[in-house]
Amino acid sequence: MEIFGPLLAGFAPVVGPQLWWLIPVVVAALVLRFPMLGRGPNSSRRDPWRGFKFGARAAVLERAGGRCEGSAFLFWGRCDDPAVEVDHVMPWSRGGPTVVGNGQALCRAHNRLKGAWTPAWWYVLGLERRRRSYFPVGADVRVLAVMSGADRMLRERSAAKRV
C-alpha cells in the first residue's frame, strides 16, 4: 500500500482540475448508454431459436405494415423503405429471445447498421413512440424481450408437429 501513496499524490493535481467537466461527461455517457430496466431478457440462457420464422416473422412484418421500423432522421420519423428482415431489438447474442415482443421489422440497411448492439433506453422509447402511429389500435407497442408462457406453449406445439 505504501507504493500507491506517491502515485495518488502525483495523480490528484493532474486530474483534480479536470473534474468539473470529466464527471458530467461520464454521467452523461452512462445515462445515454444505460439499457431499460425490466425490458431485457429474463434469463441468462440463450433462446434455441435464432431466427424469426413462420408465425412470429409474419406477425412482426404485419404489425409494421411491411415497412421498416428504423428511424429516418436522428431517431425521429420512420424509414420509408420496405421491411425485408426481422431483427431482435435486444440481440439474440446477448440473451434476447426470439419472440414477437422483441422483434422489429427492418430494411437491410438498418439491420446491418444495428448489428448486435444492445439498444439504450432512448432507442427503445423512440421505437415505441413511432409504433404508436402505425400499430393497430389497442396493440402493445412496448418492446419486451421476455418469453411468456404463451410463447413457450407455441414453441412446444410447433416442435411437436415437426416430430
C-alpha atoms as an extended CHARMM CRD file, in Angstrom:
* protein
*
       163  EXT
         1         1  MET       CA              0.0000000000        0.0000000000        0.0000000000  PROA      1               0.0000000000
         2         2  GLU       CA              2.9350000000        2.3460000000        0.5100000000  PROA      2               0.0000000000
         3         3  ILE       CA              3.5700000000        2.2530000000       -3.2490000000  PROA      3               0.0000000000
         4         4  PHE       CA              0.2020000000        3.8820000000       -4.0360000000  PROA      4               0.0000000000
         5         5  GLY       CA              0.7960000000        6.9450000000       -1.8280000000  PROA      5               0.0000000000
         6         6  PRO       CA              3.2290000000        8.7100000000       -4.1910000000  PROA      6               0.0000000000
         7         7  LEU       CA              1.1910000000        7.6010000000       -7.2050000000  PROA      7               0.0000000000
         8         8  LEU       CA             -2.0100000000        9.1280000000       -5.8350000000  PROA      8               0.0000000000
         9         9  ALA       CA             -0.1480000000       12.2680000000       -4.7780000000  PROA      9               0.0000000000
        10        10  GLY       CA              1.0270000000       12.7610000000       -8.3740000000  PROA      10              0.0000000000
        11        11  PHE       CA             -2.3710000000       11.8260000000       -9.8630000000  PROA      11              0.0000000000
        12        12  ALA       CA             -4.5610000000       14.2360000000       -7.8740000000  PROA      12              0.0000000000
        13        13  PRO       CA             -3.0290000000       17.5180000000       -9.1390000000  PROA      13              0.0000000000
        14        14  VAL       CA             -3.4100000000       16.3500000000      -12.7370000000  PROA      14              0.0000000000
        15        15  VAL       CA             -6.9890000000       15.0350000000      -12.5640000000  PROA      15              0.0000000000
        16        16  GLY       CA             -8.3850000000       17.4110000000       -9.9190000000  PROA      16              0.0000000000
        17        17  PRO       CA             -8.6700000000       20.4990000000      -12.1650000000  PROA      17              0.0000000000
        18        18  GLN       CA            -10.3670000000       18.3990000000      -14.8690000000  PROA      18              0.0000000000
        19        19  LEU       CA            -13.1640000000       17.0370000000      -12.6620000000  PROA      19              0.0000000000
        20        20  TRP       CA            -15.5230000000       19.9440000000      -13.4030000000  PROA      20              0.0000000000
        21        21  TRP       CA            -16.0680000000       18.6050000000      -16.9380000000  PROA      21              0.0000000000
        22        22  LEU       CA            -14.9820000000       14.9740000000      -16.5480000000  PROA      22              0.0000000000
        23        23  ILE       CA            -17.7060000000       13.9840000000      -14.0720000000  PROA      23              0.0000000000
        24        24  PRO       CA            -20.6520000000       15.3370000000      -16.1670000000  PROA      24              0.0000000000
        25        25  VAL       CA            -19.2540000000       13.6730000000      -19.2910000000  PROA      25              0.0000000000
        26        26  VAL       CA            -19.0040000000       10.2900000000      -17.5510000000  PROA      26              0.0000000000
        27        27  VAL       CA            -22.5140000000       10.6360000000      -16.0860000000  PROA      27              0.0000000000
        28        28  ALA       CA            -23.9520000000       11.6410000000      -19.4810000000  PROA      28              0.0000000000
        29        29  ALA       CA            -22.2670000000        8.6810000000      -21.1740000000  PROA      29              0.0000000000
        30        30  LEU       CA            -23.6960000000        6.2930000000      -18.5940000000  PROA      30              0.0000000000
        31        31  VAL       CA            -27.2150000000        7.7430000000      -18.8430000000  PROA      31              0.0000000000
        32        32  LEU       CA            -27.2510000000        7.6890000000      -22.6430000000  PROA      32              0.0000000000
        33        33  ARG       CA            -25.9220000000        4.1400000000      -22.8480000000  PROA      33              0.0000000000
        34        34  PHE       CA            -27.9510000000        2.5980000000      -19.9950000000  PROA      34              0.0000000000
        35        35  PRO       CA            -30.4770000000       -0.0440000000      -21.1630000000  PROA      35              0.0000000000
        36        36  MET       CA            -34.0890000000       -0.0040000000      -19.9790000000  PROA      36              0.0000000000
        37        37  LEU       CA            -34.6100000000       -1.9240000000      -16.7660000000  PROA      37              0.0000000000
        38        38  GLY       CA            -37.1820000000       -4.7170000000      -16.8140000000  PROA      38              0.0000000000
        39        39  ARG       CA            -37.3800000000       -4.8750000000      -20.5990000000  PROA      39              0.0000000000
        40        40  GLY       CA            -34.3690000000       -7.0680000000      -21.2400000000  PROA      40              0.0000000000
        41        41  PRO       CA            -34.0300000000      -10.8280000000      -21.2140000000  PROA      41              0.0000000000
        42        42  ASN       CA            -35.2450000000      -12.5430000000      -18.0580000000  PROA      42              0.0000000000
        43        43  SER       CA            -32.8860000000      -15.4760000000      -18.4120000000  PROA      43              0.0000000000
        44        44  SER       CA            -29.1990000000      -15.9550000000      -18.9590000000  PROA      44              0.0000000000
        45        45  ARG       CA            -29.9370000000      -18.9230000000      -21.2270000000  PROA      45              0.0000000000
        46        46  ARG       CA            -29.8390000000      -18.2630000000      -24.9260000000  PROA      46              0.0000000000
        47        47  ASP       CA            -33.0470000000      -18.9490000000      -26.8420000000  PROA      47              0.0000000000
        48        48  PRO       CA            -32.5310000000      -22.0650000000      -29.0160000000  PROA      48              0.0000000000
        49        49  TRP       CA            -34.4750000000      -20.4260000000      -31.8630000000  PROA      49              0.0000000000
        50        50  ARG       CA            -32.1220000000      -17.9940000000      -33.5560000000  PROA      50              0.0000000000
        51        51  GLY       CA            -34.2020000000      -16.5720000000      -36.3710000000  PROA      51              0.0000000000
        52        52  PHE       CA            -37.7630000000      -15.3340000000      -36.6360000000  PROA      52              0.0000000000
        53        53  LYS       CA            -39.6850000000      -17.9900000000      -38.5310000000  PROA      53              0.0000000000
        54        54  PHE       CA            -43.2210000000      -18.8210000000      -39.5210000000  PROA      54              0.0000000000
        55        55  GLY       CA            -45.9060000000      -17.0500000000      -37.4680000000  PROA      55              0.0000000000
        56        56  ALA       CA            -43.5330000000      -14.8460000000      -35.4680000000  PROA      56              0.0000000000
        57        57  ARG       CA            -41.9280000000      -13.4260000000      -38.6120000000  PROA      57              0.0000000000
        58        58  ALA       CA            -45.2950000000      -12.8290000000      -40.2670000000  PROA      58              0.0000000000
        59        59  ALA       CA            -46.6840000000      -11.1680000000      -37.1210000000  PROA      59              0.0000000000
        60        60  VAL       CA            -43.7620000000       -8.7330000000      -36.8300000000  PROA      60              0.0000000000
        61        61  LEU       CA            -43.9130000000       -7.7870000000      -40.5290000000  PROA      61              0.0000000000
        62        62  GLU       CA            -47.7090000000       -7.4170000000      -40.4890000000  PROA      62              0.0000000000
        63        63  ARG       CA            -47.6170000000       -5.3340000000      -37.3220000000  PROA      63              0.0000000000
        64        64  ALA       CA            -45.1830000000       -2.9190000000      -39.0240000000  PROA      64              0.0000000000
        65        65  GLY       CA            -47.2830000000       -2.7490000000      -42.1950000000  PROA      65              0.0000000000
        66        66  GLY       CA            -44.4060000000       -4.1990000000      -44.2390000000  PROA      66              0.0000000000
        67        67  ARG       CA            -42.3550000000       -1.0360000000      -43.7350000000  PROA      67              0.0000000000
        68        68  CYS       CA            -39.0500000000       -0.5570000000      -41.9230000000  PROA      68              0.0000000000
        69        69  GLU       CA            -39.3720000000        0.4470000000      -38.2600000000  PROA      69              0.0000000000
        70        70  GLY       CA            -35.9910000000        2.1820000000      -38.2310000000  PROA      70              0.0000000000
        71        71  SER       CA            -35.7310000000        5.9130000000      -37.7080000000  PROA      71              0.0000000000
        72        72  ALA       CA            -35.4800000000        8.2310000000      -40.6830000000  PROA      72              0.0000000000
        73        73  PHE       CA            -33.5470000000       11.1960000000      -39.3100000000  PROA      73              0.0000000000
        74        74  LEU       CA            -31.7860000000       11.4910000000      -35.9400000000  PROA      74              0.0000000000
        75        75  PHE       CA            -34.1310000000        8.9780000000      -34.3020000000  PROA      75              0.0000000000
        76        76  TRP       CA            -37.1840000000       10.9190000000      -35.4490000000  PROA      76              0.0000000000
        77        77  GLY       CA            -39.5940000000        9.8790000000      -38.1760000000  PROA      77              0.0000000000
        78        78  ARG       CA            -39.7580000000        6.4880000000      -39.8450000000  PROA      78              0.0000000000
        79        79  CYS       CA            -37.7660000000        4.9240000000      -42.6480000000  PROA      79              0.0000000000
        80        80  ASP       CA            -39.6850000000        4.7160000000      -45.9490000000  PROA      80              0.0000000000
        81        81  ASP       CA            -38.0180000000        1.5180000000      -47.1920000000  PROA      81              0.0000000000
        82        82  PRO       CA            -39.8440000000       -1.8190000000      -47.2150000000  PROA      82              0.0000000000
        83        83  ALA       CA            -39.0540000000       -4.1910000000      -44.3580000000  PROA      83              0.0000000000
        84        84  VAL       CA            -37.2810000000       -7.2780000000      -45.6600000000  PROA      84              0.0000000000
        85        85  GLU       CA            -35.7530000000       -8.5750000000      -42.4180000000  PROA      85              0.0000000000
        86        86  VAL       CA            -36.9640000000       -9.1880000000      -38.8750000000  PROA      86              0.0000000000
        87        87  ASP       CA            -34.4500000000       -8.3770000000      -36.1680000000  PROA      87              0.0000000000
        88        88  HSD       CA            -34.1980000000       -8.7440000000      -32.4040000000  PROA      88              0.0000000000
        89        89  VAL       CA            -34.4410000000       -5.4160000000      -30.5830000000  PROA      89              0.0000000000
        90        90  MET       CA            -32.4850000000       -6.9320000000      -27.6910000000  PROA      90              0.0000000000
        91        91  PRO       CA            -29.9210000000       -9.0180000000      -29.6110000000  PROA      91              0.0000000000
        92        92  TRP       CA            -30.1420000000      -12.7870000000      -29.5740000000  PROA      92              0.0000000000
        93        93  SER       CA            -26.3880000000      -12.9390000000      -28.9600000000  PROA      93              0.0000000000
        94        94  ARG       CA            -26.9330000000      -11.0120000000      -25.7130000000  PROA      94              0.0000000000
        95        95  GLY       CA            -29.8050000000      -13.2160000000      -24.4810000000  PROA      95              0.0000000000
        96        96  GLY       CA            -32.7500000000      -11.6100000000      -26.2900000000  PROA      96              0.0000000000
        97        97  PRO       CA            -35.4500000000      -14.2010000000      -27.0680000000  PROA      97              0.0000000000
        98        98  THR       CA            -36.9290000000      -14.7480000000      -30.5000000000  PROA      98              0.0000000000
        99        99  VAL       CA            -40.4550000000      -13.5750000000      -29.6500000000  PROA      99              0.0000000000
       100       100  VAL       CA            -42.7940000000      -11.0810000000      -31.3210000000  PROA      100             0.0000000000
       101       101  GLY       CA            -42.4030000000       -8.6250000000      -28.4240000000  PROA      101             0.0000000000
       102       102  ASN       CA            -38.6630000000       -8.4800000000      -29.1110000000  PROA      102             0.0000000000
       103       103  GLY       CA            -38.9540000000       -8.2420000000      -32.8860000000  PROA      103             0.0000000000
       104       104  GLN       CA            -38.7140000000       -5.2870000000      -35.2220000000  PROA      104             0.0000000000
       105       105  ALA       CA            -39.1530000000       -5.1380000000      -38.9810000000  PROA      105             0.0000000000
       106       106  LEU       CA            -36.1410000000       -3.5030000000      -40.6380000000  PROA      106             0.0000000000
       107       107  CYS       CA            -34.8220000000       -2.7770000000      -44.0970000000  PROA      107             0.0000000000
       108       108  ARG       CA            -31.4850000000       -4.3590000000      -44.9410000000  PROA      108             0.0000000000
       109       109  ALA       CA            -29.5280000000       -1.1250000000      -44.2790000000  PROA      109             0.0000000000
       110       110  HSD       CA            -30.9680000000       -0.5470000000      -40.7960000000  PROA      110             0.0000000000
       111       111  ASN       CA            -30.4560000000       -4.1910000000      -39.8270000000  PROA      111             0.0000000000
       112       112  ARG       CA            -26.7890000000       -4.0840000000      -40.8680000000  PROA      112             0.0000000000
       113       113  LEU       CA            -26.3210000000       -0.7820000000      -39.0450000000  PROA      113             0.0000000000
       114       114  LYS       CA            -27.7870000000       -2.0950000000      -35.7850000000  PROA      114             0.0000000000
       115       115  GLY       CA            -25.8670000000       -5.3700000000      -35.6840000000  PROA      115             0.0000000000
       116       116  ALA       CA            -25.5700000000       -6.8990000000      -32.1950000000  PROA      116             0.0000000000
       117       117  TRP       CA            -25.8680000000       -3.5280000000      -30.4740000000  PROA      117             0.0000000000
       118       118  THR       CA            -27.8580000000       -3.6240000000      -27.2290000000  PROA      118             0.0000000000
       119       119  PRO       CA            -30.1290000000       -0.5950000000      -27.5090000000  PROA      119             0.0000000000
       120       120  ALA       CA            -30.1330000000        2.1560000000      -24.9180000000  PROA      120             0.0000000000
       121       121  TRP       CA            -33.3360000000        3.4350000000      -23.3140000000  PROA      121             0.0000000000
       122       122  TRP       CA            -33.6600000000        6.3160000000      -25.7880000000  PROA      122             0.0000000000
       123       123  TYR       CA            -33.6210000000        3.9290000000      -28.7780000000  PROA      123             0.0000000000
       124       124  VAL       CA            -36.3570000000        1.7600000000      -27.2610000000  PROA      124             0.0000000000
       125       125  LEU       CA            -38.5460000000        4.7550000000      -26.3500000000  PROA      125             0.0000000000
       126       126  GLY       CA            -38.1200000000        6.2000000000      -29.8510000000  PROA      126             0.0000000000
       127       127  LEU       CA            -39.1910000000        2.9100000000      -31.4200000000  PROA      127             0.0000000000
       128       128  GLU       CA            -42.2140000000        2.6990000000      -29.1370000000  PROA      128             0.0000000000
       129       129  ARG       CA            -43.1600000000        6.3190000000      -29.9430000000  PROA      129             0.0000000000
       130       130  ARG       CA            -43.0090000000        5.6290000000      -33.6900000000  PROA      130             0.0000000000
       131       131  ARG       CA            -45.0380000000        2.4430000000      -33.2580000000  PROA      131             0.0000000000
       132       132  ARG       CA            -47.9710000000        4.3680000000      -31.7710000000  PROA      132             0.0000000000
       133       133  SER       CA            -48.5770000000        5.9240000000      -35.1850000000  PROA      133             0.0000000000
       134       134  TYR       CA            -48.8530000000        2.7000000000      -37.1910000000  PROA      134             0.0000000000
       135       135  PHE       CA            -49.6290000000       -0.2020000000      -34.8590000000  PROA      135             0.0000000000
       136       136  PRO       CA            -53.2380000000       -1.4070000000      -34.8030000000  PROA      136             0.0000000000
       137       137  VAL       CA            -55.3710000000        0.3010000000      -32.1610000000  PROA      137             0.0000000000
       138       138  GLY       CA            -55.0470000000       -1.4920000000      -28.8400000000  PROA      138             0.0000000000
       139       139  ALA       CA            -51.8430000000       -3.3130000000      -29.8080000000  PROA      139             0.0000000000
       140       140  ASP       CA            -48.9840000000       -3.2660000000      -27.3130000000  PROA      140             0.0000000000
       141       141  VAL       CA            -46.1900000000       -1.0140000000      -28.6030000000  PROA      141             0.0000000000
       142       142  ARG       CA            -43.7360000000       -1.9100000000      -25.8390000000  PROA      142             0.0000000000
       143       143  VAL       CA            -40.5040000000       -3.7470000000      -26.5360000000  PROA      143             0.0000000000
       144       144  LEU       CA            -40.4290000000       -6.7650000000      -24.2420000000  PROA      144             0.0000000000
       145       145  ALA       CA            -37.5160000000       -9.1620000000      -24.5480000000  PROA      145             0.0000000000
       146       146  VAL       CA            -39.1950000000      -11.6710000000      -22.2660000000  PROA      146             0.0000000000
       147       147  MET       CA            -40.5220000000      -15.0860000000      -23.2080000000  PROA      147             0.0000000000
       148       148  SER       CA            -44.0510000000      -15.5360000000      -21.8810000000  PROA      148             0.0000000000
       149       149  GLY       CA            -45.8570000000      -18.7440000000      -21.0470000000  PROA      149             0.0000000000
       150       150  ALA       CA            -47.8400000000      -18.4160000000      -24.2930000000  PROA      150             0.0000000000
       151       151  ASP       CA            -44.5950000000      -18.1760000000      -26.2690000000  PROA      151             0.0000000000
       152       152  ARG       CA            -43.2720000000      -21.3410000000      -24.6210000000  PROA      152             0.0000000000
       153       153  MET       CA            -46.5170000000      -23.1590000000      -25.3590000000  PROA      153             0.0000000000
       154       154  LEU       CA            -46.3750000000      -22.1730000000      -29.0480000000  PROA      154             0.0000000000
       155       155  ARG       CA            -42.7780000000      -23.4030000000      -29.2330000000  PROA      155             0.0000000000
       156       156  GLU       CA            -43.6740000000      -26.7630000000      -27.7250000000  PROA      156             0.0000000000
       157       157  ARG       CA            -46.6790000000      -27.1360000000      -30.0230000000  PROA      157             0.0000000000
       158       158  SER       CA            -44.6710000000      -26.3750000000      -33.1690000000  PROA      158             0.0000000000
       159       159  ALA       CA            -41.8560000000      -28.6990000000      -32.0530000000  PROA      159             0.0000000000
       160       160  ALA       CA            -44.3720000000      -31.4950000000      -31.5110000000  PROA      160             0.0000000000
       161       161  LYS       CA            -45.8000000000      -31.0010000000      -35.0260000000  PROA      161             0.0000000000
       162       162  ARG       CA            -42.3670000000      -31.4100000000      -36.6080000000  PROA      162             0.0000000000
       163       163  VAL       CA            -41.6360000000      -34.6990000000      -34.8240000000  PROA      163             0.0000000000
